[in-house]
Amino acid sequence: MPEIKVTPLGAGQDVGRSCILVSIAGKNVMLDCGMHMGYNDDRRFPDFSYITQNGRLTDFLDCVIISHFHLDHCGALPYFSEMVGYDGPIYMTHPTKAICPILLEDYRKITVDKKGETNFFTSQMIKDCMKKVVAVHLHQTVQVDEELEIKAYYAGHVLGAAMFQIKVGCESVVYTGDYNMTPDRHLGAAWIDKCRPDLLITESTYATTIRDSKRCRERDFLKKVHETVERGGKVLIPVFALGRAQELCILLETFWERMNLKAPIYFSTGLTEKANHYYKLFITWTNQKIRKTFVQRNMFEFKHIKAFDRAFADNPGPMVVFATPGMLHAGQSLQIFRKWAGNEKNMVIMPGYCVQGTVGHKILSGQRKLEMEGRQILEVKMQVEYMSFSAHADAKGIMQLIRQAEPRNVLLVHGEAKKMEFLKQKIEQEFHVSCYMPANGETTTIFTNPSIPVDISLGLLKRETAIGLLPDVKKPKLMHGTLIMKDNSFRLVSPEQALKELGLAEHQLRFTCRVHIQDPRKEHETVLRVYNHLKGVLKDYSVQHLPDGSITVESILIQATAHSEDQGTKVLLVSWTYQDEELGSYLTSLLKKGLPQ
Amino acid sequence: MKLYCLSGHPTLPCNVLKFKSTTIMLDCGLDMTSTLNFLPLPLVQSPRLSKLPGWVLKDGSTFLDKELKECSGHVFVDSVPEFCLPETELLDLSTVDVILISNYHCMMALPYITEYTGFTGTVYATEPTVQIGRLLMEELVNSIERVPKAQSASMWKNKEVQRLLPAPLKDAVEVSMWRKCYTMPEVNAALSKIQLVGYSQKIELFGAVQVTPLSSGYALGSSNWIIQSHYEKVSYVSGSSLLTTHPQPMDQASLKNSDVLILTGLTQIPTANPDGMVGEFCSNLAMTVRNGGNVLVPCYPSGVIYDLLECLYQYIDSAGLSNVPFYFISPVANSSLEFSQIFAEWLCHNKQTKVYLPEPPFPHAELIQTNKLKHYPSIHGDFSNDFKQPCVVFTGHPSLRFGDVVHFMELWGKSSLNTVIFTEPDFSYLDALAPYQPLAMKCVYCPIDTRLNFIQVSKLLKEVQPLHVVCPEQYTQPPPTQSHRTDLMIDCQPPPMSYRRAEVLTLPYKRRYEKIEIMPELADSLVPLEIKPGISLATVSAVLHTKDNKHVLQLPPKPPQPPASKKRKRVSEDVPECKPLKPLLSGSIPVEQFVQTLEKHGFSDVKVEDTAKGHIVLLQEAETLIQIEEDSTHIICDNDEPLRVKLRDLVLKFLQKF
């Protein structure tokens, strides 16, 4: 039976290092190629040796698909394509293609230049890797090869994020990547049509969370920032350069404008200007409102938000700083955090999810004494706030997407095992579909049962649909045809046509049965009685009495002769072809019982 | 398959294709050449135009002198300009299911169709097509509505009257169909019926037909369309270009294997090379400005103007024009310039690469930043303060009948220092200039039409090999003014089928198969038999379900078991309900083997007699006779059903079923 196999190399019961292998109808597709922010050793990249020990990856994979530019979805790509070696196509949307190399370069710099690691991918490798990328449009059907096609759907989440449908024949898989089912201040909501995939692979970051309304969260956020600034404290907001950062900037910009606030807002990296430029140029990927008004007012041109300089961190007085990266695991956000952590007037707001092992995760789980490099202990006195601004679908959103796409099976990735377990039960209860949650390296097999497309001759189809048009629709009409299978082509034609095409003659099989009836009357009277009898019983059939004295029921012929020895017995000859077998057989048994008196 | 041709204009097509059970309108072009018969709409009172004499018939009657004015020997209608609509009577347009738009120039009649014909379907177009199409419509509505004209002439349209008029009014076609411009609410209503699509997106129509837009290389978001079922493929090629300008290149490969290729929107100036024209444009512009004159470029607010600005960006410094101001005046100038920068995905490779940096794809961003290019919604307001001469003005409308261009024609027409350069190919420049004669201003004609020329067409057709080509009749003969140029027509085998306005073509095609799906349960139950090497057969008895034009074959339902308590016990007593069809048989019965088989099954008294055509097998005790011939077998027996069935099954063993 045809099957779809799914093996997560990363993101199986975990967040980070997203990398999922899918085998569908003989095609192998790799979904995402991410890095893990919680690790600095081998575990940060997926174990590609799982795919093949000694062969070339290009021979095993038909294509690679990247859902969006976050490093936990694309961070291992240059390592995979240039260091392990893959030359096949890599698909992503235009904004992802534009932004991905910049984040990869940033990541490389932090790892190699700051941490001094060797044996990491180089700038040239990032460039070479990007040359293998094929950019796709939303909803465009990309023919990877003759059989395999992929299609991108809008996913919200970050600029250019997409869900992908992978389809071979009538079997299909949808991979959501990360998505958001509610529009935010700069992006729209994810959308997919009722494509009824055999399998939906969905992220489940917020599998158990149902978030309160966006407005409340925004108000809360602004209130906290405002209060801290009012009492002269400093606010640190660790973010990734693209994504949440722009949404929160829009939020603060409008708030500062409205409240006429004077405290400075800074954005920490040189990426800001550039990042905002991407938003301006790819404005068609943002939400309806921004797209509609961009000619009059571009939302990504900020008046109040200025570039940050390292020296500003020591300035007295209140300020708000957006700094990268978002999980406080390295870089500028961590530096500023160390400077400000000791003062209880200050505040750090974590606007997104933090992977285990990161400083962000530690302080969010309540740790207030952190062991830093060189055994130094950092005491955290500043206020720590968590606000879910990351644009992942919550439990409600995930259910909503399942309702939209109507998959036959669901598979959860990109989440924590415990939470997945809960969501899995909920999905199975509500939708009565199987739900899977494989761990990394564990293979899930899903059996599909595809119907088989064949070519039916128009003549046969028209003949059948013409019959189907009759008012009597209660009885299912049987259609009879011959399936010709030749060189992988399947054609359904009428039996007559099949015989003709193969140059064969029909062999006619005919039966003639002698039925003896006790009836002393004259032959023609017997015939008449038989005729009336049949006419009475077989109301739905055409029963005819022919001038030559014979009777026909449909195409069955009945003739009567006198018995050669016994004049009181008449012999009825009932003759039919094999095609009328049922009726013929029925008639003989009916006549055998004799005629009603 | 039928094609209803509603427009006679080869580059502004409007056709309706009836294909399988769908009715598909291909483009919605609006023929605006009709406006050339009207007087220009001046933005400020023009003494010259208002003093034009009324037209007087040869016999001296003056009843038309309010409606018709004479200017330098030409007669113009003094009324709000009107447009020639596509045919609306050839078929009931409310039955149109979908409208496919190929580019923003070919959707200008959309509000007339969607708002006045009872149309209830969906319009499909790409995002740039819709956005820029909206700008074109906005500009059109704006330039006509801002100069309200009290008079609306209609008397001249009377057939009896029109007969008496001089050419070209006398020969104007379908004048009763000419309509005034639509309004913004109508534009908005029409555009709200559009569904956005992307290149290579497969869109299912009622499960019967699939349509797919492909890049056509002519303008931002411009597309050709594939309309196909599982077995037939119609390609609609409209406004395509193989030149590398700003849009994404044309997708030719996907047009292959078409049964029918409908070809419209070829270049209107087949003899002009666009690159040469751009060169001439630049040099004429430079010359005029150096001599202290102004340059007027009548143009649409989007399209070629982006390429012209890019050329000038590279040209002005070397030509010493850095200090000459460029003005772009249109109610949608700002929007057009802004929109051009955000369609990265629809641009050619070079421009896409720039966006990845990230830099704006078009250099006019820099021209604006450095104040070399300024844009204004109209000549009123800021423009009048900033206006410096000599300068270059890009403004519409290219017909010179409305828009800000009318003002500049009146303003600059009297000086021979100034030049008007025509770049848009849609209007004859001589006709456009007619109501401004006599004119001292220099006129330069540099039409830039990047659409396919006939050499490119014949190469394309050789490449994609359609079975049949359908095109407007204009493409099947040389242009009327160059009748010796037999190279300026489509040359292909078989010769193209041509159409003209209000004609209905029956397109040649033969359909023999349809797709049907066999459900897995049914497929499992099939027993294939290899009849010949490599060819297997299986007989299929199944229930046909048809829904949304999709056919599915399912296992027949199991016959309901009669309840045990039913009086009549034997099932065979019931009249057989639905007649289960028996397969056809083929093959022949080898007599010797058949007899052996009979003996094996306990018939001990088998006798065989030869006949002329075959054999007779006798079972003496059972008084049964089996006639066996090459193509037939006849079993004649007493009414002994078990015996008959046994014999039947033995015979069937030797035969193949179909």
Contacts between the chains, C-beta under 8 A, distances in Angstrom:
chain1	res1	chain2	res2	distance
A	94	B	344	6.0
A	94	B	345	4.8
A	94	B	352	7.4
A	94	B	355	7.9
A	97	B	356	6.9
A	98	B	344	7.9
A	98	B	355	6.4
A	98	B	356	4.2
A	98	B	358	6.5
A	135	B	345	7.4
A	135	B	352	7.7
A	137	B	198	4.1
A	137	B	199	5.9
A	137	B	200	7.3
A	137	B	201	7.6
A	137	B	345	5.7
A	138	B	198	5.6
A	139	B	197	6.9
A	139	B	198	4.8
A	139	B	201	4.3
A	140	B	198	4.9
A	140	B	199	5.8
A	140	B	200	4.3
A	140	B	201	5.5
A	141	B	200	5.4
A	141	B	201	6.4
A	141	B	202	5.0
A	141	B	212	7.7
A	142	B	200	7.0
A	170	B	517	7.9
A	274	B	358	6.4
A	277	B	358	4.5
A	278	B	358	5.1
A	280	B	341	8.0
A	280	B	342	7.5
A	281	B	341	6.6
A	281	B	342	6.2
A	281	B	344	5.9
A	281	B	355	5.1
A	281	B	358	5.4
A	281	B	360	6.9
A	281	B	361	7.7
A	282	B	342	7.3
A	282	B	344	6.5
A	282	B	355	7.7
A	283	B	342	4.8
A	284	B	127	6.3
A	284	B	342	5.8
A	284	B	343	7.0
A	284	B	345	7.6
A	294	B	338	7.0
A	294	B	342	7.4
A	295	B	334	6.3
A	295	B	335	4.9
A	295	B	338	4.7
A	295	B	339	7.4
A	449	B	520	4.4
A	450	B	520	6.8
A	451	B	517	4.2
A	451	B	518	5.9
A	451	B	519	5.0
A	451	B	520	5.8
A	451	B	523	7.4
A	451	B	552	7.0
A	452	B	517	6.8
A	452	B	518	4.5
A	452	B	520	7.4
A	452	B	523	5.1
A	453	B	515	5.6
A	453	B	516	7.4
A	453	B	517	5.5
A	453	B	518	7.8
A	454	B	515	7.6
A	454	B	516	5.8
A	454	B	517	7.6
A	454	B	518	5.9
A	455	B	230	7.9
A	455	B	513	4.2
A	455	B	514	7.3
A	455	B	515	6.6
A	455	B	516	7.6
A	456	B	513	6.5
A	456	B	514	5.4
A	456	B	515	7.5
A	456	B	516	4.2
A	456	B	551	7.0
A	457	B	512	6.4
A	457	B	513	6.0
A	458	B	511	5.9
A	458	B	512	5.6
A	458	B	513	6.2
A	458	B	514	5.6
A	461	B	514	5.3
A	461	B	516	7.1
A	461	B	544	8.0
A	461	B	551	6.8
A	464	B	544	5.2
A	465	B	544	7.4
A	465	B	546	6.4
A	468	B	544	6.7
A	468	B	546	7.1
A	475	B	577	7.1
A	475	B	578	5.3
A	476	B	543	4.6
A	476	B	556	6.6
A	476	B	557	6.1
A	476	B	578	7.4
A	477	B	543	6.9
A	477	B	544	6.8
A	477	B	578	7.3
A	478	B	541	5.5
A	478	B	542	7.0
A	478	B	543	6.4
A	478	B	556	5.6
A	478	B	578	6.3
A	478	B	579	8.0
A	478	B	580	6.1
A	478	B	581	6.3
A	479	B	540	7.6
A	479	B	541	7.3
A	479	B	542	5.8
A	479	B	543	7.0
A	479	B	544	4.6
A	479	B	553	7.1
A	480	B	539	7.4
A	480	B	540	7.1
A	480	B	541	5.2
A	480	B	581	4.0
A	480	B	583	7.4
A	481	B	539	7.6
A	481	B	540	5.0
A	482	B	537	5.7
A	482	B	538	7.3
A	482	B	539	5.6
A	482	B	540	6.9
A	482	B	583	7.8
A	482	B	658	4.9
A	483	B	526	6.7
A	483	B	528	7.5
A	483	B	537	6.7
A	483	B	538	4.5
A	483	B	539	7.6
A	483	B	540	5.3
A	484	B	535	6.7
A	484	B	536	7.8
A	484	B	537	5.9
A	485	B	528	6.1
A	485	B	535	7.1
A	485	B	536	4.4
A	485	B	537	7.2
A	485	B	538	7.2
A	486	B	534	6.2
A	486	B	535	4.8
A	486	B	536	7.6
A	487	B	534	6.8
A	491	B	513	7.2
A	492	B	516	6.5
A	492	B	540	6.4
A	492	B	553	8.0
A	495	B	539	7.3
A	495	B	583	6.2
A	495	B	584	4.2
A	495	B	658	4.0
A	496	B	584	6.9
A	498	B	537	6.5
A	498	B	658	5.2
A	499	B	584	6.3
A	499	B	586	5.9
A	499	B	658	5.7
A	502	B	531	6.2
A	502	B	532	6.9
A	502	B	535	7.2
A	502	B	537	7.9
A	504	B	586	4.5
A	504	B	587	7.8
A	504	B	656	7.8
A	505	B	586	6.6
A	505	B	630	7.9
A	505	B	631	5.1
A	506	B	584	5.5
A	506	B	585	6.7
A	506	B	586	5.9
A	506	B	631	6.7
A	507	B	585	4.5
A	507	B	586	5.2
A	507	B	587	5.6
A	507	B	588	6.6
A	507	B	631	5.4
A	507	B	632	6.5
A	507	B	633	6.9
A	507	B	655	5.6
A	508	B	585	7.3
A	508	B	631	6.5
A	508	B	632	4.2
A	508	B	633	7.3
A	509	B	585	5.7
A	509	B	632	7.4
A	509	B	633	5.0
A	509	B	634	7.9
A	509	B	635	7.6
A	509	B	648	7.5
A	509	B	651	6.2
A	509	B	652	7.5
A	509	B	655	7.3
A	510	B	632	6.8
A	510	B	633	7.1
A	510	B	634	4.5
A	510	B	635	7.2
A	511	B	634	7.6
A	511	B	635	5.0
A	511	B	636	7.7
A	511	B	637	7.6
A	511	B	644	6.3
A	511	B	648	7.2
A	512	B	634	6.7
A	512	B	635	7.2
A	512	B	636	4.4
A	512	B	637	7.6
A	513	B	636	7.9
A	513	B	637	6.2
A	513	B	638	7.2
A	513	B	639	5.1
A	513	B	644	6.6
A	514	B	636	7.7
A	514	B	637	7.1
A	514	B	638	5.0
A	514	B	639	6.1
A	515	B	639	4.6
A	516	B	638	8.0
A	516	B	639	7.2
A	537	B	575	6.8
A	538	B	575	6.2
A	540	B	575	7.2
A	541	B	575	8.0
A	578	B	582	5.6
A	578	B	585	6.3
A	578	B	648	7.6
A	578	B	652	8.0
A	579	B	581	7.1
A	579	B	582	4.6
A	579	B	584	7.4
A	580	B	582	7.6
A	581	B	582	5.4
A	581	B	648	7.8
A	582	B	576	4.6
A	582	B	579	6.8
A	582	B	580	6.5
A	582	B	582	7.9
A	583	B	576	6.1
A	583	B	579	7.1
A	585	B	572	7.2
A	585	B	641	6.8
A	585	B	644	8.0
A	585	B	645	7.9
A	586	B	572	6.2
A	586	B	575	7.0
A	586	B	576	5.7
A	588	B	639	5.4
A	588	B	641	6.8
A	589	B	572	5.6
A	589	B	573	7.6
A	589	B	641	6.6
A	590	B	573	7.9
A	591	B	639	7.9
A	592	B	639	5.5
